[in-house]
Every structure is written in structure tokens, then in C-alpha cells.
Amino acid sequence: MKKFLLDMCKIYFPSVFVKYRYYRVFGKKLDLKNVEGFNEKILWLTLYWQDQKIVECADKYGLRKYVKDVLDSDSILPELYGVYESIEDIEWDKFADKFVIKCTHGCKYNIICEDKNQLNRMDVNKKLASWMNSYYGPSTYEPQYNAMKHRIIVEEYIETEAGLYPDDYKLYCFNGEVKAVLVCMNRENSLKGNEKLVLEWYDIEWNILDIGAEKNNMKAVKPSCLKEMIRYAEILSKPFPFVRVDFYDRHEPILGEMTFTPMYGMAKYYSEEGNRLLGSWLKLPNHKLRKKYHKVKD
């Protein structure tokens, strides 16, 4: 009964659901009329500022068209091996020995293949079938994902010169201006369950930003193409109050994704002071967008 009531709240009274979950996560009430912190402003945007362009940019395939339209180039995108609407259409023989499979309509719908000859296609197909028949948005109340067309893309495998997973540089963009960089390291070991993901915050001059939930041990390497990352991020983020633009450093920026609702507005990887600082940079629109996202068909 509880799950049924929560599901109904998501559909008919989303602000009630968001307030309920916020209280469960943080142990305090959410005041949507006087929002100051970053998490809280992300929740306000999720509820009241549903710009259809967010659907395009958060979609892992739709993003490609947006980048080409805005930059008149696809040079910062990883190579695309194929896009499919059905598992049966996947052209396995076209791919390199290493590749990445993604369902485009959610988060963590990824399969990393490091050796095509060792890939268990039966297991892969089971995962893809489950993801293609699921809706990511309702579970976290991130409605942009509900409006996306379900597709599978296969892209090139991004790795370091040593053959390791690259660090992930997440540029926090506020009204078209990069203010902070979150670096995610040790992803290879964290995915295997051996160690924790390491997160560190920096400003655009690569000074430490002391806003993380854990101490910054200065392990992150400044990307060789940081200026280019910032330039591209600011161009791509210009239409939005906030978006996080993620890159890899391959001596040139390689775009990962654009994220509008980090941890669905319930993140704990920054301190309370960090939440306030990030929130002070996010200037909310003066008006609400009353229209809801519409389902993408093409």
C-alpha cells in the first residue's frame, strides 16, 4: 500500500513525493518557496522548469544531435559504432574488440566490453532487455528520462594510455559559466567493489575547493585540455540555469554526458557549506515552465 501511495504521489502530487523523500534522506523539511542550497534548487528545477531541450541533452543519443547543432562539429564525441531500437538489430561484427554499450534513456544502463571474444552475449541481451523495458525516471523522480525514446547505442571504449579507466571531469555550469570541477577517480576499482570512488573538487584555476564531504587529498591531475573543456562546456550549457558537463581527457576533450539532476537532487558528496556555495551560484529562473516534458517519438 505504501509503494502504491508513493507511486500515485509521483504522478499526481510530485512535490509531495519530493518533500517526503527529502525528509527521509536529510531529516528536515524541504521549503520549495525559499530555496537556497544546491540540492534544493535542483529539486525546484526538477518540479517547475521542464524545458524540452533537457530531454534531448540528457538522452545519450539525443545529445549527439545537440552537440552537432551547437558546435557544428562532432569532434568532442566518442566514435559511434551503432544505434539500435531493438536488441535483435545489434551488429556485433561491426564493433572493435573493446566497446561500450549504453541504453540512452537512464543512468547506469552501461555495459563495458574489454574483450569482444570473451563477451557473454546471452547475459548482455538479458540486461539490455530489462533496461529497454524499464523506465528510469519514475524511481528517482527525474521526469526528463520518462520522455526519452528507448534506444541502444554502442560507442568506442575510452581508456588511458596505460589501458585504465580515465578520470571523469565533471564541470558544474551555472547559466553558461563553469564554476567548479568535480573529478571522479579510481572508477575501475570502485566498479569491481575493491575500493571507493575518489571525489575531489577544484575551481577553474585548479585550486582546491573545500566543499566535498570528504577531504581533498590532491590526487587529481589537472587535465591537459582544461581550457578547451571549459570553453565547450560553457557553449553547451548556455541555455540552462544549471547543467553538469562531463569530459574525459585524451589530450583533447571527449564528452561523456550532460547531467541536469545530479543524484536526483539528494547528493551527499558535498558538505553543507558546499551545498550552500553551489546553491549561491545557481540563479533560478524568474518564472516556472508550466508545460511538462512530452514523449520523444523520433
C-alpha positions as CSV (number, residue, x, y, z in Angstrom):
1,M,0.0,0.0,0.0
2,K,2.8,2.4,0.9
3,K,4.5,1.8,-2.5
4,F,1.2,2.4,-4.3
5,L,0.6,5.7,-2.5
6,L,4.2,6.9,-3.3
7,D,3.7,5.9,-6.9
8,M,0.5,7.9,-7.1
9,C,2.2,10.9,-5.5
10,K,4.9,10.8,-8.2
11,I,2.2,11.0,-10.8
12,Y,-0.3,13.4,-9.3
13,F,1.5,15.2,-6.5
14,P,5.2,15.2,-7.3
15,S,6.1,18.0,-4.9
16,V,4.6,15.9,-2.1
17,F,6.7,12.9,-3.1
18,V,9.9,15.1,-3.4
19,K,9.3,16.6,0.0
20,Y,8.7,13.2,1.6
21,R,11.9,11.7,0.1
22,Y,13.9,14.8,1.0
23,Y,12.9,14.4,4.6
24,R,13.8,10.7,4.5
25,V,17.2,11.5,3.2
26,F,18.2,14.6,5.1
27,G,15.9,14.5,8.1
28,K,14.5,18.0,7.6
29,K,11.7,19.7,5.7
30,L,12.0,21.0,2.2
31,D,10.8,24.6,1.7
32,L,10.3,25.0,-2.0
33,K,9.2,28.6,-1.6
34,N,12.6,29.7,-0.2
35,V,15.2,27.5,-1.7
36,E,18.9,28.3,-1.1
37,G,21.0,25.2,-1.3
38,F,22.1,23.4,-4.4
39,N,20.2,20.2,-3.8
40,E,17.1,22.2,-3.0
41,K,17.4,24.3,-6.2
42,I,17.9,21.2,-8.3
43,L,14.6,19.9,-6.9
44,W,12.9,23.1,-7.7
45,L,14.1,22.9,-11.3
46,T,13.0,19.3,-11.5
47,L,9.5,20.2,-10.4
48,Y,9.0,23.6,-12.1
49,W,11.3,24.1,-15.0
50,Q,10.8,21.3,-17.5
51,D,12.4,22.6,-20.7
52,Q,12.1,20.1,-23.5
53,K,15.7,20.7,-24.6
54,I,16.8,19.0,-21.3
55,V,15.3,15.7,-22.6
56,E,17.4,16.0,-25.8
57,C,20.6,16.7,-23.9
58,A,20.2,14.2,-21.1
59,D,19.5,11.5,-23.7
60,K,22.8,9.8,-24.6
61,Y,21.9,9.7,-28.3
62,G,19.9,12.9,-28.5
63,L,22.9,14.7,-27.0
64,R,24.8,14.0,-30.2
65,K,22.4,16.0,-32.3
66,Y,22.5,18.9,-29.8
67,V,26.3,19.0,-29.9
68,K,26.5,18.9,-33.7
69,D,23.9,21.6,-34.0
70,V,25.5,23.9,-31.4
71,L,29.2,23.3,-32.2
72,D,28.8,22.5,-35.9
73,S,31.1,19.6,-35.2
74,D,31.2,16.2,-33.5
75,S,34.9,16.2,-32.8
76,I,34.4,16.0,-29.0
77,L,32.1,13.0,-29.2
78,P,33.3,9.4,-28.8
79,E,33.0,7.4,-32.0
80,L,29.6,5.9,-32.5
81,Y,29.5,2.3,-33.8
82,G,25.8,1.9,-34.0
83,V,22.3,2.9,-32.7
84,Y,19.5,0.4,-32.3
85,E,15.9,0.3,-31.3
86,S,15.9,-3.5,-30.9
87,I,18.4,-6.0,-29.4
88,E,18.0,-8.2,-32.4
89,D,19.3,-5.4,-34.7
90,I,22.7,-5.1,-32.9
91,E,25.5,-5.6,-35.4
92,W,28.1,-7.2,-33.2
93,D,30.6,-7.8,-36.0
94,K,30.9,-4.1,-36.7
95,F,32.4,-3.3,-33.3
96,A,36.1,-3.1,-32.2
97,D,37.4,-5.5,-29.7
98,K,36.6,-3.0,-26.9
99,F,33.4,-1.0,-26.8
100,V,30.7,0.3,-24.5
101,I,27.0,-0.4,-24.8
102,K,24.5,2.1,-23.4
103,C,20.8,2.4,-23.2
104,T,20.1,6.0,-23.8
105,H,17.2,6.7,-21.5
106,G,18.6,6.4,-18.0
107,C,21.7,6.2,-15.7
108,K,23.9,3.2,-15.1
109,Y,22.5,1.4,-18.1
110,N,26.0,0.7,-19.3
111,I,28.0,-2.4,-20.3
112,I,31.7,-2.1,-20.7
113,C,33.3,-4.7,-23.0
114,E,37.0,-5.1,-22.7
115,D,37.3,-8.2,-25.0
116,K,34.6,-8.9,-27.6
117,N,35.7,-12.6,-27.7
118,Q,35.0,-13.0,-24.0
119,L,31.6,-11.3,-24.0
120,N,28.7,-13.3,-22.9
121,R,26.0,-12.1,-25.3
122,M,23.3,-14.0,-23.6
123,D,23.9,-12.1,-20.3
124,V,24.3,-8.9,-22.2
125,N,21.0,-9.4,-24.0
126,K,19.2,-10.1,-20.7
127,K,20.4,-6.9,-19.2
128,L,19.5,-4.9,-22.3
129,A,16.1,-6.4,-22.5
130,S,15.4,-5.5,-18.9
131,W,16.7,-1.9,-19.4
132,M,14.8,-1.4,-22.7
133,N,11.6,-2.4,-21.0
134,S,12.1,-0.2,-17.9
135,Y,11.6,3.5,-17.1
136,Y,14.4,5.1,-15.1
137,G,12.7,8.4,-14.3
138,P,9.9,7.2,-12.0
139,S,12.2,5.5,-9.5
140,T,14.1,8.7,-8.8
141,Y,11.6,11.3,-10.0
142,E,13.7,12.7,-12.8
143,P,10.9,13.2,-15.3
144,Q,13.2,14.1,-18.2
145,Y,14.1,10.4,-18.5
146,N,10.4,9.4,-18.8
147,A,10.1,11.3,-22.1
148,M,13.1,9.7,-23.8
149,K,12.9,7.2,-26.6
150,H,14.4,3.8,-25.6
151,R,17.4,3.1,-27.7
152,I,20.8,1.3,-27.5
153,I,24.0,2.9,-28.6
154,V,27.4,1.4,-29.0
155,E,30.4,3.7,-28.7
156,E,34.2,3.4,-28.6
157,Y,35.9,2.4,-25.4
158,I,37.7,5.3,-23.8
159,E,40.9,4.4,-21.8
160,T,44.2,5.9,-20.7
161,E,47.5,5.2,-22.4
162,A,48.1,2.6,-19.7
163,G,44.8,0.9,-20.5
164,L,42.9,2.0,-17.4
165,Y,39.6,3.8,-17.0
166,P,40.1,7.5,-17.4
167,D,39.3,10.1,-14.7
168,D,36.0,11.8,-15.2
169,Y,36.0,15.6,-15.1
170,K,32.5,16.9,-14.3
171,L,32.2,20.7,-15.0
172,Y,29.4,22.4,-13.0
173,C,27.9,25.1,-15.2
174,F,25.7,27.8,-13.9
175,N,23.9,29.9,-16.5
176,G,26.6,29.2,-19.0
177,E,29.6,29.7,-16.7
178,V,31.8,26.9,-15.3
179,K,32.3,27.5,-11.6
180,A,33.6,24.1,-10.3
181,V,35.1,20.8,-11.4
182,L,34.3,17.5,-9.7
183,V,36.9,14.9,-10.5
184,C,35.9,11.2,-10.2
185,M,38.9,8.8,-9.8
186,N,39.5,5.2,-9.1
187,R,36.4,4.2,-11.0
188,E,38.0,0.9,-12.2
189,N,38.5,-0.4,-8.6
190,S,35.2,1.0,-7.4
191,L,33.2,-0.8,-10.1
192,K,34.9,-4.0,-9.1
193,G,33.9,-3.4,-5.5
194,N,37.5,-3.3,-4.3
195,E,37.8,0.4,-3.3
196,K,35.8,3.6,-3.0
197,L,35.3,6.1,-5.7
198,V,37.6,9.1,-5.1
199,L,35.9,12.5,-5.5
200,E,37.8,15.9,-5.4
201,W,36.6,19.4,-6.1
202,Y,38.6,22.2,-7.8
203,D,37.9,25.7,-9.2
204,I,38.6,26.5,-12.8
205,E,42.2,27.7,-11.9
206,W,42.7,24.2,-10.3
207,N,42.7,25.5,-6.8
208,I,41.2,23.2,-4.2
209,L,37.5,23.8,-3.5
210,D,36.9,22.7,0.1
211,I,33.3,21.7,-0.5
212,G,33.4,17.9,-0.6
213,A,32.0,15.6,2.1
214,E,35.5,14.1,2.4
215,K,38.9,15.6,2.5
216,N,40.6,16.6,-0.8
217,N,44.0,14.7,-0.9
218,M,45.1,16.5,-4.1
219,K,45.2,13.2,-6.1
220,A,43.6,14.6,-9.2
221,V,45.7,15.6,-12.2
222,K,44.8,18.8,-14.0
223,P,43.6,17.8,-17.4
224,S,45.9,18.9,-20.2
225,C,42.9,20.3,-22.1
226,L,41.1,22.0,-19.2
227,K,40.7,25.3,-21.1
228,E,39.1,23.5,-24.0
229,M,36.8,21.6,-21.7
230,I,35.7,24.9,-20.1
231,R,35.1,26.5,-23.5
232,Y,33.0,23.7,-24.8
233,A,31.1,23.3,-21.5
234,E,30.2,27.0,-21.4
235,I,28.9,26.9,-25.0
236,L,26.8,23.8,-24.5
237,S,25.4,24.9,-21.1
238,K,24.4,28.4,-22.1
239,P,20.6,27.8,-22.4
240,F,20.3,26.2,-18.9
241,P,20.2,27.5,-15.3
242,F,22.4,24.5,-14.4
243,V,23.9,21.5,-16.1
244,R,26.9,19.3,-15.4
245,V,29.0,18.6,-18.5
246,D,31.3,15.6,-18.2
247,F,34.5,15.1,-20.1
248,Y,37.4,12.7,-20.4
249,D,40.9,13.9,-21.1
250,R,42.6,12.3,-24.1
251,H,44.8,15.4,-24.8
252,E,41.6,16.8,-26.2
253,P,38.2,16.8,-24.5
254,I,35.9,13.8,-25.0
255,L,32.4,14.5,-24.0
256,G,30.7,11.9,-21.7
257,E,27.3,13.3,-21.0
258,M,25.2,16.3,-19.7
259,T,23.5,15.8,-16.4
260,F,20.8,18.1,-15.1
261,T,19.8,16.5,-11.8
262,P,23.0,15.1,-10.1
263,M,21.9,12.3,-7.7
264,Y,18.3,13.5,-8.3
265,G,18.8,16.5,-6.0
266,M,19.7,14.3,-3.0
267,A,23.5,14.3,-3.2
268,K,25.7,13.9,-0.1
269,Y,29.1,14.1,-1.7
270,Y,29.5,17.8,-0.8
271,S,29.4,19.4,2.7
272,E,26.6,21.6,3.9
273,E,28.9,24.6,3.2
274,G,29.4,23.2,-0.3
275,N,25.7,22.8,-0.8
276,R,25.3,26.4,0.1
277,L,28.1,27.7,-2.1
278,L,26.9,25.7,-5.1
279,G,23.4,26.9,-4.4
280,S,24.5,30.6,-4.3
281,W,25.8,30.2,-7.9
282,L,22.5,28.7,-9.2
283,K,20.2,31.6,-10.1
284,L,16.7,30.2,-10.6
285,P,14.5,31.4,-13.4
286,N,12.0,34.1,-12.5
287,H,9.2,32.1,-13.9
288,K,8.1,28.5,-13.9
289,L,7.7,26.5,-17.1
290,R,4.1,25.1,-16.8
291,K,4.5,22.7,-19.7
292,K,5.5,19.2,-19.0
293,Y,8.0,17.1,-21.0
294,H,6.5,15.4,-24.0
295,K,7.5,12.0,-25.1
296,V,10.1,11.9,-27.9
297,K,8.9,9.8,-30.8
298,D,11.7,10.2,-33.4
